[in-house]
Amino acid sequence: MNIVLQADFFTVPIISFLAGIIFCMLGRKLLGLIVILFGFLIGFTWGAVFLADVTHNTISSSPWIPWVAGVAGAALGLVAWRISMFFAGAVIGLFIARGLLPSLPGIAHMGISLLSGVLMHIYKAPIVSLLTALAGAYLAAGSAVIMLGDIGFLDAVGSYTDIVSAASIITIVLTLIFTLVGYKFQTRNIGT
């Protein structure tokens, strides 16, 4: 369904949930850390496939590939953040696009990434707040759904509906709620 729900990286979803809530609420202040972490996640999930193709290996036969790609993604995230707000916005936009719209082709993800970078460069504080609230909310919501599945909530809801659609609906609703609360919390001091 998306990066959070499919990634083996989130074996302890409570940690990714807490990180998502912190990023959602304090994103403007933690922008550098967020860009580095999301660079790692993009490299770990998306870059690993690219690295496996380049090295003519498979991810299952070479478990080091996602970690090397993740570290490379984190390094690129650090460089992007240091160079400009445009590149920082592009990294966060790519994370959001890959997670929320996984069925779109890579060129569409790149377009969303570039648009996020341009908006962040032009409008800085409100867009940083919006993008970090959305990305943090997405991370927290996906992790919450994993935890709800672990305690059997999705199975209980699944008896009335399809479990996959219940997980998707819960993820979307939680993402919207967390985004609105996080954005409002982050923008309370803008312009004062």
Backbone torsions as a table, in degrees:
resi	resn	phi	psi	omega
1	MET	NA	-47.2	178.1
2	ASN	-162.1	178.1	-175.2
3	ILE	-57.9	-46.5	-174.9
4	VAL	-67.6	-47.1	-175.0
5	LEU	-73.3	-23.9	-177.9
6	GLN	-99.3	-18.0	-172.4
7	ALA	-75.6	132.2	173.6
8	ASP	-71.4	-12.0	-178.8
9	PHE	-63.1	-30.0	-176.1
10	PHE	-92.5	60.5	178.9
11	THR	-78.3	-18.7	175.3
12	VAL	-120.4	83.6	-172.0
13	PRO	-65.7	-22.5	178.8
14	ILE	-63.5	-34.9	179.0
15	ILE	-69.0	-44.8	178.8
16	SER	-69.1	-30.6	175.4
17	PHE	-64.3	-49.8	179.4
18	LEU	-62.5	-40.8	177.0
19	ALA	-61.9	-41.9	178.4
20	GLY	-62.2	-42.8	178.4
21	ILE	-64.8	-43.0	178.7
22	ILE	-62.6	-45.0	178.7
23	PHE	-64.6	-37.8	-180.0
24	CYS	-63.3	-40.7	-175.7
25	MET	-88.7	-30.9	-174.1
26	LEU	-122.2	27.1	-173.3
27	GLY	-57.7	-41.1	-179.6
28	ARG	-63.3	-36.8	-177.9
29	LYS	-79.1	-24.6	-177.0
30	LEU	-109.6	25.2	-173.4
31	LEU	-55.0	-45.9	-179.0
32	GLY	-60.0	-45.8	178.6
33	LEU	-63.1	-40.4	180.0
34	ILE	-63.9	-46.0	-178.9
35	VAL	-62.6	-40.6	178.9
36	ILE	-65.8	-45.7	-179.8
37	LEU	-64.5	-45.0	-179.8
38	PHE	-68.1	-32.1	172.6
39	GLY	-61.2	-41.4	177.1
40	PHE	-62.6	-46.3	-178.4
41	LEU	-64.0	-39.8	177.4
42	ILE	-64.2	-45.0	178.0
43	GLY	-63.9	-42.3	-177.7
44	PHE	-62.8	-38.2	-176.4
45	THR	-96.2	-55.5	-173.7
46	TRP	-86.6	-43.1	-179.0
47	GLY	-67.6	-26.7	179.5
48	ALA	-63.4	-38.0	178.1
49	VAL	-64.4	-43.7	178.1
50	PHE	-62.9	-46.4	-180.0
51	LEU	-64.0	-37.8	177.7
52	ALA	-63.6	-40.3	177.5
53	ASP	-65.3	-42.4	-178.2
54	VAL	-65.3	-40.4	-178.0
55	THR	-88.5	1.6	-179.8
56	HIS	56.9	40.8	175.2
57	ASN	-121.4	173.8	170.6
58	THR	-112.8	154.1	-179.4
59	ILE	-65.5	-35.8	-179.4
60	SER	-70.1	-31.2	179.8
61	SER	-85.8	-17.9	-179.5
62	SER	-131.2	85.3	-176.2
63	PRO	-65.8	-10.2	178.9
64	TRP	-77.1	-20.0	-174.7
65	ILE	-58.6	-49.5	179.7
66	PRO	-62.2	-35.1	-178.7
67	TRP	-70.7	-40.3	177.1
68	VAL	-65.7	-43.1	178.5
69	ALA	-65.2	-37.1	177.5
70	GLY	-64.2	-44.4	178.2
71	VAL	-64.5	-40.2	176.7
72	ALA	-63.6	-40.7	177.1
73	GLY	-63.4	-40.6	178.2
74	ALA	-64.3	-42.0	178.6
75	ALA	-63.5	-42.5	177.4
76	LEU	-65.9	-35.6	176.1
77	GLY	-62.6	-42.3	178.2
78	LEU	-62.6	-45.3	178.6
79	VAL	-63.1	-43.4	-179.7
80	ALA	-60.4	-43.4	-179.1
81	TRP	-66.0	-39.5	-179.2
82	ARG	-70.7	-33.0	-177.0
83	ILE	-72.5	-52.3	-176.7
84	SER	-167.3	163.2	175.5
85	MET	-67.1	-30.2	178.4
86	PHE	-58.1	-49.9	-178.1
87	PHE	-68.8	-35.4	176.4
88	ALA	-62.5	-43.8	176.8
89	GLY	-63.8	-36.3	178.8
90	ALA	-65.2	-40.0	178.9
91	VAL	-64.7	-46.9	180.0
92	ILE	-65.5	-40.9	177.6
93	GLY	-61.7	-39.7	177.9
94	LEU	-65.5	-40.9	176.8
95	PHE	-60.2	-45.4	-179.9
96	ILE	-64.8	-45.7	-178.7
97	ALA	-62.7	-44.3	179.9
98	ARG	-64.9	-34.1	-177.5
99	GLY	-81.6	-47.6	-174.4
100	LEU	-85.2	-24.2	-178.0
101	LEU	-129.5	60.1	-173.5
102	PRO	-67.7	-21.7	-176.9
103	SER	-82.0	-11.5	177.2
104	LEU	-72.2	152.0	177.8
105	PRO	-69.3	161.2	-177.8
106	GLY	-57.3	-32.3	179.9
107	ILE	-66.3	-35.1	176.6
108	ALA	-68.4	-39.0	176.4
109	HIS	-61.3	-40.9	179.1
110	MET	-66.8	-37.3	177.2
111	GLY	-63.8	-42.7	177.1
112	ILE	-64.5	-40.2	178.7
113	SER	-61.5	-46.5	179.3
114	LEU	-64.7	-40.6	177.3
115	LEU	-62.0	-42.3	177.2
116	SER	-61.8	-41.6	178.3
117	GLY	-63.3	-43.6	179.4
118	VAL	-64.1	-46.5	180.0
119	LEU	-62.3	-40.1	179.8
120	MET	-67.0	-37.5	179.4
121	HIS	-65.6	-40.1	-176.1
122	ILE	-78.3	-47.0	-170.4
123	TYR	-104.9	-4.2	178.9
124	LYS	36.2	-98.2	-167.7
125	ALA	-54.9	-51.2	-178.7
126	PRO	-66.0	-36.4	-179.8
127	ILE	-73.9	-37.5	174.4
128	VAL	-58.4	-44.8	179.4
129	SER	-62.0	-45.2	-179.0
130	LEU	-65.4	-49.8	-176.9
131	LEU	-65.8	-41.4	179.4
132	THR	-71.3	-34.1	175.3
133	ALA	-64.7	-43.7	179.9
134	LEU	-66.4	-45.9	-179.5
135	ALA	-66.1	-43.2	177.6
136	GLY	-64.9	-40.4	178.4
137	ALA	-63.5	-41.5	178.5
138	TYR	-62.2	-44.2	178.1
139	LEU	-63.2	-45.3	-179.8
140	ALA	-66.6	-42.7	-178.2
141	ALA	-65.9	-44.3	177.7
142	GLY	-61.9	-40.7	178.4
143	SER	-67.2	-38.2	177.8
144	ALA	-62.7	-39.8	178.8
145	VAL	-65.6	-38.6	175.9
146	ILE	-60.8	-44.8	179.5
147	MET	-66.1	-38.4	176.7
148	LEU	-63.2	-36.4	175.4
149	GLY	-67.1	-37.9	-179.9
150	ASP	-65.3	-33.5	-178.8
151	ILE	-90.3	-1.7	175.8
152	GLY	94.7	4.2	-179.3
153	PHE	-64.0	-42.4	-179.0
154	LEU	-66.0	-34.8	176.1
155	ASP	-65.5	-38.8	178.4
156	ALA	-65.7	-44.7	177.9
157	VAL	-69.2	-33.5	-179.6
158	GLY	-63.7	-20.2	177.6
159	SER	-69.8	-21.0	178.2
160	TYR	-99.6	-21.6	-178.1
161	THR	-150.1	178.1	177.4
162	ASP	-69.6	132.4	-177.3
163	ILE	-61.1	-40.1	-179.0
164	VAL	-64.2	-43.5	179.8
165	SER	-69.6	-33.9	176.6
166	ALA	-63.4	-43.6	178.5
167	ALA	-63.1	-41.4	179.6
168	SER	-65.5	-44.6	-179.2
169	ILE	-64.8	-44.9	179.0
170	ILE	-62.3	-41.6	178.8
171	THR	-61.8	-44.7	-179.4
172	ILE	-64.7	-46.3	-178.5
173	VAL	-64.0	-46.2	179.0
174	LEU	-64.3	-38.5	177.9
175	THR	-61.3	-44.1	178.7
176	LEU	-64.0	-45.2	-179.7
177	ILE	-63.0	-50.0	-179.6
178	PHE	-61.8	-38.4	179.9
179	THR	-64.1	-47.0	-179.6
180	LEU	-62.2	-45.7	180.0
181	VAL	-65.8	-45.0	-179.7
182	GLY	-64.1	-42.8	179.5
183	TYR	-64.6	-44.5	179.0
184	LYS	-62.2	-41.5	179.3
185	PHE	-64.4	-43.7	-178.2
186	GLN	-70.6	-32.0	-175.2
187	THR	-93.0	5.3	-179.2
188	ARG	-63.0	-25.3	-177.6
189	ASN	-107.4	-0.4	-178.9
190	ILE	-72.6	128.3	176.9
191	GLY	82.9	9.3	178.7
192	THR	-99.9	NA	NA
